[in-house]
Amino acid sequence: MTKFCLTVACATKRGVVAAISTYLADQGCNITDSSQFDDMVTNRFFMRVSFVSEEGIDLDTLTRNFAAIAKSMDMTAKFHDETERMKVIIMVSRFGHCLNDLLYRWQIGALPIDIVAVISNHMDYQKVVVNHDIPFHCIKVTKENKPQAEAEQLRIVRDTGAELIILARYMQVLSDDMCREMSGRIINIHHSFLPSFKGANPYKQAFERGVKLIGATSHYVTADLDEGPIIEQDTIRVTHAQSAEDYVSLGRDVESQVLARAIHAHIHRRVFQNGNKTVVFPASPGSYASERMG
């Protein structure tokens, strides 16, 4: 049996759940997991349904037969084949902890994605990437060549058919044009000290201020730097007995875990943008992401 999921977003209204469940039953499908949220503040409704086809219906037929219902209820709705892996590009600079973590999770099957390329503005991780049989592209970025560099990055995105860009500590600010073209399809990770501790060494600043919690935030990238809708966050406690180096080590661990969980939610279509926020449905029982990834 083929596994599918349906994602739906629309204005709050009665009958949406009934219409979807009736449609799937009529098409010979059995629902295996369902999550929904009605935001009473924004008056927006979100739903994700996993199901299996017991009569061999295909994705195109599901989509075509549902079109009239979606139109009548003014839904944004899309069917997905859950066996298909999302094509992903990872971008990295000189901090490799998130890249190495993602490569390991991908290699052991904990992160079911198809990494079609790694792009960097440095050569530091070329050997690591190539040893995983993944294409590596070094694209230098300067103030003078930034438009040309981004044009080359976007060419790689289009040529590979990548559906998601992961900024695994890619230390370049993306242009407004690139953020708009890839809206909702770029995920970033940063330390949660922003904007309190800006600059190249936030953990040292945090150490000097004696903070008791350090953490990380993963979010969608928008034209507003580090202010996109948040997908995942986490923190870890630190004490006066730990050093600045401990802060860095612990911070990198949290960053890696938070980014992996955000990506896992996105590739399984569990994240919905709701204005400046997100709705993130929990993973179904038995999913690796239902555990604390790490």
DRENLO-165912 format. One record per residue: chain; x, y, z of N, C-alpha, C, O in turn. Coordinates in steps of 0.2 Angstrom, whole numbers. Layout:
N
R   nuro      nx      ny      nz     cax     cay     caz      cx      cy      cz      ox      oy      oz
R      A       X       Y       Z       X       Y       Z       X       Y       Z       X       Y       Z
...
REM end
This chain:
294
R   nuro      nx      ny      nz     cax     cay     caz      cx      cy      cz      ox      oy      oz
R      A       4      -6       0       0       0       0       4       6       0       9       7       4
R      A       3      11      -4       6      17      -4       4      22       1      -2      23       3
R      A       9      25       4       8      30      10       8      37       7      12      39       4
R      A       3      41       9       2      48       7       1      52      13      -1      50      18
R      A       2      59      12      -1      63      17      -4      69      13      -2      71       8
R      A      -9      72      17     -12      78      14     -11      84      19     -12      83      25
R      A      -9      90      16      -8      96      20     -13     101      18     -14     102      12
R      A     -17     104      23     -22     109      22     -21     115      26     -20     114      32
R      A     -22     121      23     -23     127      26     -29     131      23     -29     131      17
R      A     -33     134      28     -38     138      25     -41     142      31     -39     142      37
R      A     -46     146      29     -49     150      34     -53     145      39     -56     140      37
R      A     -54     147      45     -58     143      50     -65     143      47     -69     148      46
R      A     -68     137      47     -75     135      45     -77     128      47     -73     124      48
R      A     -83     127      47     -86     121      49     -86     116      43     -86     118      37
R      A     -85     110      44     -86     105      39     -79     103      35     -79      98      31
R      A     -74     106      37     -67     104      33     -65      97      35     -64      93      30
R      A     -65      95      41     -63      88      43     -68      83      40     -65      78      38
R      A     -74      85      40     -79      80      38     -78      79      30     -78      73      28
R      A     -77      84      27     -76      84      19     -70      80      18     -70      76      13
R      A     -64      81      21     -58      77      20     -59      70      22     -57      66      17
R      A     -61      68      27     -62      61      29     -67      58      25     -66      52      23
R      A     -72      61      23     -77      58      18     -74      56      11     -75      51       8
R      A     -70      61       9     -67      61       3     -62      55       3     -62      51      -2
R      A     -58      54       8     -53      49       8     -56      42       8     -54      37       5
R      A     -61      42      12     -65      35      13     -68      33       6     -68      28       4
R      A     -71      38       2     -74      37      -4     -68      35      -9     -70      31     -14
R      A     -62      37      -8     -57      35     -13     -53      29     -11     -48      27     -14
R      A     -56      25      -6     -53      19      -4     -47      20       0     -43      15       0
R      A     -46      25       4     -40      26       8     -42      26      16     -48      27      18
R      A     -37      24      19     -38      23      27     -33      28      30     -27      28      29
R      A     -36      32      35     -32      37      38     -28      33      44     -31      30      48
R      A     -21      35      44     -17      32      49     -15      37      55     -13      35      60
R      A     -15      43      53     -13      48      58     -16      55      56     -16      56      50
R      A     -18      59      60     -21      65      59     -20      70      64     -21      69      70
R      A     -18      76      62     -17      82      67     -20      88      64     -20      89      58
R      A     -23      92      68     -27      98      66     -26     104      71     -25     102      77
R      A     -26     110      69     -26     116      74     -30     121      71     -29     123      65
R      A     -35     124      75     -39     130      73     -36     136      77     -38     136      83
R      A     -33     140      74     -31     146      77     -36     152      78     -38     155      73
R      A     -39     152      84     -44     157      85     -42     164      85     -47     169      84
R      A     -36     166      85     -33     172      84     -33     175      77     -35     180      75
R      A     -30     170      73     -29     172      66     -35     170      61     -35     171      56
R      A     -39     165      65     -45     162      61     -42     158      55     -45     158      49
R      A     -37     154      56     -34     150      51     -34     143      54     -33     142      60
R      A     -36     138      49     -36     131      51     -31     127      47     -29     129      41
R      A     -27     123      51     -22     119      48     -23     111      49     -25     110      55
R      A     -21     107      45     -22     100      46     -17      96      41     -16      98      36
R      A     -15      91      45     -11      86      41     -14      79      42     -15      77      48
R      A     -15      75      37     -17      69      37     -13      64      34     -11      64      28
R      A     -11      58      37      -7      53      34     -12      47      33     -17      46      37
R      A     -12      44      27     -16      39      25     -13      34      20      -8      35      17
R      A     -16      28      19     -14      23      14     -19      22      10     -25      22      11
R      A     -17      20       3     -22      19      -2     -23      11      -2     -18       8      -3
R      A     -29       9      -1     -30       1      -1     -32      -1      -8     -33      -7      -9
R      A     -33       4     -12     -36       2     -19     -31       4     -25     -33       5     -30
R      A     -25       6     -23     -20       8     -28     -21      14     -31     -18      15     -37
R      A     -25      19     -28     -25      26     -31     -19      29     -31     -15      29     -27
R      A     -17      33     -37     -11      37     -37     -12      44     -35     -17      47     -34
R      A      -6      48     -35      -6      55     -32     -10      59     -37     -13      64     -34
R      A      -9      59     -43     -12      63     -48     -20      62     -47     -23      67     -48
R      A     -22      56     -47     -29      55     -46     -32      58     -40     -37      61     -40
R      A     -28      57     -34     -30      60     -28     -31      68     -28     -36      71     -26
R      A     -26      71     -31     -26      78     -32     -32      80     -37     -35      85     -35
R      A     -32      77     -42     -38      79     -47     -45      79     -44     -49      83     -45
R      A     -46      73     -41     -53      72     -38     -54      76     -32     -60      78     -31
R      A     -49      79     -29     -50      83     -23     -51      91     -25     -53      95     -21
R      A     -49      92     -31     -49      99     -33     -55     103     -32     -55     109     -30
R      A     -61     100     -33     -68     103     -33     -69     105     -25     -72     110     -24
R      A     -67     100     -21     -68     101     -14     -64     107     -11     -66     111      -7
R      A     -57     107     -13     -53     112     -11     -55     119     -13     -55     124     -10
R      A     -58     119     -20     -60     126     -22     -66     128     -18     -67     134     -17
R      A     -71     124     -17     -77     126     -14     -76     128      -7     -80     132      -4
R      A     -71     126      -3     -69     128       3     -63     132       4     -61     134       9
R      A     -61     135      -2     -55     139      -2     -49     137       2     -46     141       6
R      A     -47     131       0     -42     128       4     -35     128       0     -35     128      -6
R      A     -30     129       3     -23     127       0     -22     120       2     -20     119       8
R      A     -22     116      -2     -21     109      -1     -16     105      -5     -16     107     -11
R      A     -13     100      -3      -8      97      -7      -7      90      -4      -6      89       2
R      A      -7      85      -9      -6      78      -8       2      77      -9       5      79     -13
R      A       5      72      -4      12      71      -5      13      63      -4       9      60      -1
R      A      17      60      -8      19      53      -8      25      53      -2      30      56      -3
R      A      23      50       3      27      50       9      34      45       8      38      45      12
R      A      34      41       3      40      37       1      45      41      -3      51      39      -3
R      A      43      47      -5      48      51      -9      52      56      -5      49      59       0
R      A      58      56      -5      63      60      -1      64      67      -4      64      68     -10
R      A      63      72       0      64      79      -2      71      80      -4      76      78       0
R      A      72      83      -9      79      85     -12      81      92      -8      78      97      -8
R      A      87      91      -5      90      96      -1      97      98      -3     101      94      -5
R      A      98     105      -2     105     108      -3     107     110       4     103     114       8
R      A     113     108       6     116     111      13     121     116      11     125     115       7
R      A     121     122      15     126     127      14     130     128      20     126     128      26
R      A     136     129      20     140     129      26     146     133      25     148     134      19
R      A     149     136      30     155     140      30     161     136      33     163     131      30
R      A     163     139      39     169     136      42     168     132      49     172     129      51
R      A     161     132      51     159     129      57     156     122      54     150     123      51
R      A     159     116      56     156     110      52     152     106      57     150     100      55
R      A     150     108      63     147     103      68     140     101      65     138      96      66
R      A     136     106      62     129     105      60     130     101      54     126      96      53
R      A     134     102      49     135      98      43     137      91      45     134      87      42
R      A     142      90      49     144      83      51     138      79      54     137      73      53
R      A     134      83      58     129      80      61     123      78      56     121      72      57
R      A     122      82      52     117      80      47     119      75      42     115      70      40
R      A     125      75      40     128      69      36     127      63      40     126      58      36
R      A     129      63      46     128      56      50     121      54      50     120      48      49
R      A     117      59      52     109      57      52     107      54      46     103      49      45
R      A     109      57      40     107      55      34     110      48      32     106      44      29
R      A     116      47      34     119      41      32     116      35      36     116      30      33
R      A     114      36      42     111      30      46     103      30      45     100      25      47
R      A     101      34      41      93      34      39      89      38      44      83      37      43
R      A      92      41      49      88      45      53      85      51      51      80      54      53
R      A      88      54      45      85      60      42      84      58      34      89      59      30
R      A      78      56      33      77      53      26      76      59      21      71      61      19
R      A      82      61      18      82      67      13      87      64       8      91      60       9
R      A      87      68       2      91      67      -3      96      73      -4      93      78      -7
R      A     102      73      -1     106      78      -2     109      79      -9     114      75     -11
R      A     107      84     -12     109      84     -20     115      88     -20     118      88     -26
R      A     117      92     -15     123      96     -16     125      99      -9     120     100      -5
R      A     131     101      -8     133     105      -3     137     111      -6     141     110     -10
R      A     135     117      -4     138     123      -6     142     127       0     139     127       5
R      A     148     129      -2     151     133       4     155     138       0     157     138      -6
R      A     157     143       5     161     149       2     168     148       4     172     152       4
R      A     170     142       7     177     139       8     177     132       6     173     129       5
R      A     184     130       6     185     123       4     186     118      10     188     112       9
R      A     185     120      16     186     116      22     183     109      22     187     105      24
R      A     177     109      19     174     103      20     173      99      13     168      95      13
R      A     177     101       8     176      98       2     177      90       2     173      86       0
R      A     183      88       6     184      81       6     179      77      10     177      72       8
R      A     176      80      15     171      76      19     165      75      15     162      70      15
R      A     163      80      11     157      80       7     158      75       1     154      71       0
R      A     164      76      -2     165      71      -8     166      64      -6     164      59      -9
R      A     168      63       0     169      56       3     162      53       4     161      47       5
R      A     157      57       4     150      54       5     146      54      -2     140      53      -2
R      A     150      55      -7     148      55     -14     142      60     -15     137      59     -19
R      A     143      66     -12     139      71     -13     142      77     -17     148      79     -15
R      A     139      80     -22     143      85     -26     144      91     -21     140      93     -17
R      A     150      94     -22     153     100     -18     154     106     -22     157     105     -27
R      A     151     111     -20     152     117     -24     155     123     -20     152     125     -15
R      A     161     125     -21     164     131     -18     163     137     -22     165     138     -27
R      A     159     142     -19     157     148     -22     159     154     -17     156     155     -12
R      A     164     157     -19     167     162     -15     162     168     -15     159     170     -20
R      A     161     172      -9     156     177      -9     160     183      -6     163     183      -1
R      A     160     189     -10     163     195      -8     157     200      -9     152     199     -12
R      A     159     206      -6     154     212      -7     153     213     -15     148     215     -17
R      A     159     212     -18     159     214     -26     155     209     -30     152     211     -35
R      A     155     202     -28     153     197     -32     146     194     -29     144     189     -32
R      A     143     197     -24     138     194     -21     132     192     -26     129     186     -25
R      A     130     197     -30     124     195     -35     126     189     -39     122     185     -40
R      A     132     189     -42     134     183     -46     135     177     -42     133     172     -45
R      A     137     177     -36     138     171     -32     131     168     -30     130     162     -31
R      A     126     173     -29     119     170     -27     116     167     -33     112     163     -33
R      A     117     171     -39     114     168     -45     117     161     -47     113     157     -49
R      A     123     160     -45     126     153     -46     123     148     -41     122     142     -43
R      A     122     150     -35     119     146     -30     112     144     -32     110     138     -32
R      A     108     149     -35     101     148     -37     101     143     -43      96     139     -44
R      A     106     144     -47     106     139     -53     107     132     -51     104     128     -54
R      A     111     131     -46     112     124     -43     105     122     -40     104     116     -41
R      A     102     126     -37      95     124     -34      91     122     -39      87     117     -39
R      A      90     126     -45      86     124     -50      88     118     -54      84     114     -55
R      A      94     117     -55      97     112     -59      96     105     -55      95     100     -58
R      A      97     105     -49      96      99     -45      89      98     -43      87      92     -40
R      A      84     103     -44      77     102     -41      77     102     -34      72      99     -31
R      A      81     105     -30      81     106     -23      75     109     -21      73     114     -23
R      A      72     106     -16      66     109     -13      67     113      -6      63     116      -4
R      A      73     112      -4      75     115       3      82     117       3      86     113       1
R      A      84     123       6      91     125       7      91     125      15      87     128      19
R      A      97     121      17      98     121      24     105     125      26     110     124      23
R      A     104     130      30     110     134      31     113     131      38     111     133      43
R      A     118     127      37     121     124      42     127     128      45     133     126      44
R      A     126     133      48     131     138      50     134     141      43     140     141      43
R      A     130     143      39     132     147      33     133     154      35     128     157      36
R      A     139     157      35     140     164      38     140     169      33     144     174      33
R      A     135     169      29     133     175      24     126     177      24     122     172      25
R      A     125     183      24     118     185      24     115     185      17     118     187      12
R      A     109     182      16     106     181      10     103     187       8     100     191      12
R      A     103     188       1      99     195      -1      92     194      -1      89     189       0
R      A      88     200      -1      81     200       0      78     196      -6      73     192      -6
R      A      81     197     -12      79     193     -18      79     185     -17      74     182     -19
R      A      84     183     -15      85     176     -14      80     173      -8      77     168      -9
R      A      79     177      -3      74     176       2      67     175       0      63     171       1
R      A      66     180      -5      59     180      -8      58     174     -12      53     171     -12
R      A      63     173     -17      62     167     -21      61     160     -18      58     156     -20
R      A      65     160     -12      65     153      -9      61     154      -2      62     150       3
R      A      56     158      -2      52     159       4      49     152       6      46     149       3
R      A      50     151      13      47     145      16      51     139      14      49     133      16
R      A      57     140      11      61     134       9      68     135      11      73     131       8
R      A      70     139      15      77     140      18      76     140      26      72     143      29
R      A      80     135      29      80     134      36      87     136      39      92     134      36
R      A      87     140      44      93     142      47      94     140      54      89     139      57
R      A     100     140      57     101     139      64     105     144      67     110     147      64
R      A     103     147      73     108     152      76     107     151      83     102     148      86
R      A     112     153      87     112     153      94     106     158      97     105     163      94
R      A     103     156     102      98     160     105     100     166     108      95     170     111
R      A     106     168     108     108     174     112     107     180     108     107     186     110
R      A     105     179     101     103     185      97      97     188     100      92     184     101
R      A      96     194     100     101     199      98     106     202     103     110     206     103
R      A     105     198     109     109     201     115     116     200     114     120     205     116
R      A     119     195     111     126     194     110     127     193     103     127     187     100
R      A     129     198     100     130     198      93     138     198      91     142     198      96
R      A     139     196      85     146     196      83     149     189      83     145     184      83
R      A     155     188      82     158     182      80     159     177      86     160     171      85
R      A     159     179      92     160     175      98     155     176     103     156     178     109
R      A     148     174     102     143     175     106     144     171     113     141     173     118
R      A     147     165     112     147     161     118     152     164     123     151     163     129
R      A     157     167     121     162     170     125     159     176     129     159     177     135
R      A     154     180     125     151     185     128     146     183     133     145     186     139
R      A     143     177     132     138     174     137     141     172     143     139     173     148
R      A     147     169     142     151     167     148     153     173     152     153     172     158
R      A     155     178     149     157     184     153     152     187     156     153     191     161
R      A     145     186     154     140     189     157     137     184     162     132     186     166
R      A     139     178     163     137     173     168     130     170     166     126     169     171
R      A     128     169     160     121     167     159     121     160     161     126     156     162
R      A     114     158     163     113     151     166     110     146     161     109     140     162
R      A     107     149     155     105     145     150     108     147     143     108     153     141
R      A     110     142     139     112     143     132     107     139     128     104     134     130
R      A     107     141     122     102     137     117     103     139     110     108     142     108
R      A      98     137     106      98     138      99      91     138      96      86     136      99
R      A      90     142      90      84     143      87      85     141      80      89     143      77
R      A      80     137      77      80     136      70      73     139      67      68     138      70
R      A      74     142      62      69     146      59      69     147      51      74     145      48
R      A      63     148      48      64     150      41      67     157      40      66     161      44
R      A      70     157      34      74     163      33      69     168      29      66     166      24
R      A      70     174      31      66     180      28      71     185      27      77     185      29
R      A      68     191      23      72     196      22      74     200      29      79     204      29
R      A      71     199      34      72     202      41      77     197      44      75     191      46
R      A      83     199      45      89     195      47      87     191      54      85     195      59
R      A      87     185      54      86     181      60      79     182      64      78     182      70
R      A      74     184      60      68     186      62      62     182      59      56     183      60
R      A      64     176      55      59     172      52      55     168      57      57     167      62
R      A      49     165      54      45     161      59      49     155      62      53     151      58
R      A      49     154      68      53     149      72      50     142      71      44     141      72
R      A      54     137      70      52     130      69      53     126      76      49     123      78
R      A      59     127      78      61     123      84      66     127      88      70     131      86
R      A      66     126      95      71     129      99      72     124     105      69     119     106
R      A      78     125     108      80     121     114      85     125     118      89     129     115
R      A      86     123     124      91     126     129      94     121     133      92     115     134
R      A     100     122     136     103     118     141     106     123     146     108     128     145
R      A     106     120     152     108     124     158     116     124     158     119     119     157
R      A     119     129     161     126     130     162     127     133     169     122     136     171
R      A     133     132     171     134     135     178     141     139     178     144     139     173
R      A     142     142     184     148     146     185     154     142     184     160     144     183
R      A     154     135     185     160     131     185     162     129     178     167     126     178
R      A     158     131     173     160     129     167     164     134     163     163     140     165
R      A     168     133     158     172     137     155     169     140     149     164     137     146
R      A     172     145     145     169     147     139     170     142     134     165     142     129
R      A     175     138     134     175     132     129     170     127     130     167     124     126
R      A     168     126     137     162     122     138     155     125     135     152     121     132
R      A     155     131     135     149     135     132     149     133     125     143     132     122
R      A     154     134     122     155     133     114     153     126     113     149     124     108
R      A     156     121     116     154     114     115     147     112     116     144     109     112
R      A     144     114     122     137     113     123     133     116     118     128     114     116
R      A     135     122     116     131     126     111     130     123     105     125     123     101
R      A     136     120     102     136     117      96     132     111      96     129     109      91
R      A     132     107     102     127     101     102     120     103     102     116     100      98
R      A     118     108     105     111     110     105     109     113      98     104     111      95
R      A     114     117      95     112     119      88     111     113      83     107     113      79
R      A     115     108      84     115     102      79     108      99      80     105      97      75
R      A     106      98      86     100      94      88      94      98      86      89      95      83
R      A      94     105      87      88     109      85      87     109      78      82     109      75
R      A      93     110      74      92     110      67      90     104      64      86     104      60
R      A      92      98      66      90      92      64      82      91      65      79      88      61
R      A      80      93      71      73      92      72      69      96      68      63      94      66
R      A      71     102      67      67     107      62      67     104      55      62     104      52
R      A      72     102      53      72      99      46      68      93      46      64      92      41
R      A      68      88      51      64      82      51      57      84      51      53      81      47
R      A      55      90      54      48      92      54      46      94      47      40      93      45
R      A      50      98      44      49     101      38      48      96      32      43      96      28
R      A      53      91      32      53      86      27      47      82      27      45      78      22
R      A      44      81      33      38      77      34      31      81      34      26      79      36
R      A      32      87      31      26      92      30      22      93      37      16      93      36
R      A      26      94      42      23      95      49      23     102      51      20     104      56
R      A      26     106      46      26     113      48      22     118      44      22     117      37
R      A      18     122      47      14     127      43      15     134      45      16     135      51
R      A      16     138      40      17     145      42      11     148      44       6     148      40
R      A      11     152      49       5     155      51       6     162      53       7     164      59
R      A       7     167      48       9     173      49      16     173      50      20     171      47
R      A      18     177      56      25     177      58      27     171      63      32     171      65
R      A      22     166      63      23     160      68      23     154      63      22     154      57
R      A      24     148      67      23     142      63      18     138      68      18     138      74
R      A      15     133      64      11     128      68      15     122      66      16     120      60
R      A      17     118      71      22     112      70      18     106      74      18     106      80
R      A      15     102      70      12      96      72      17      91      75      22      90      72
R      A      16      87      80      20      82      83      21      76      78      16      75      74
R      A      26      73      78      27      67      74      23      61      77      21      61      83
R      A      21      57      72      16      51      74      20      46      78      26      46      78
R      A      17      42      82      20      37      87      24      33      82      22      30      77
R      A      30      31      85      35      27      81      40      30      77      45      27      75
R      A      39      37      76      43      41      72      50      42      76      49      43      82
R      A      55      42      72      62      44      76      61      51      79      65      52      84
R      A      58      55      75      58      62      78      53      63      84      53      68      87
R      A      50      58      86      46      58      92      50      57      98      48      59     103
R      A      56      55      97      61      55     102      65      61     102      64      65      98
R      A      69      62     107      73      68     108      79      67     103      84      64     106
R      A      79      70      97      85      68      93      91      70      95      92      76      97
R      A      96      65      96     102      67      99     106      60     101     111      60     103
REM end
